[in-house]
C-alpha cells in the first residue's frame, strides 16, 4: 500500500484549529500525485500521462477531525476500470485513527478535452501493483 505523509499547516485549519473540510480533497490530490511520481507516471510532456487525467468523480467521508500540527498518513490504492483510473484513500490522524476515506475517478483526456484510450503502459503499471497487493474494496 502506498503511503503519503502530510503535516497539517495552520492555514488549513479554522478558528478552532480543526482542518477545514475543503482541504481533504487537496490532501488526496497531493497523495495521488505522489503515488504517480513514485510509479513513474508523471511526464508532463507526454499525452496520456497521469497529468492529463481529469477528475470525473469524487467522494469523501469525514469521520473524525484532524488538527493543526497533526502528522497525517494517507493510504492510496489504484486500479483500472475500463477507461477509468480509480483511486481509494484512507487518511489516518492522531493515534492512527481513520479520520476520512475517499474515492476519486479519473479519465484520460487529450489537449482538445476529448476522451482518450487508457494508455496501455500505464494500465500495465497499475495492474502490476495490484498483483503485489490485492485491492481492498471501497472504504466508503
Secondary structure, 3 states (H helix, E strand, C coil): CEEEEEECCHHHECCCCEECCCHHHHHHHHHHHHHHHHCCCCCCCCCCCHHHEEEEEEEEEECCCCECCCEEEEEEEEEEECCEEEEEEEEECHHHCEEEEEEEEEEEECCCCCECCCCHHHHHHHHHHHHHCCCCCCCC
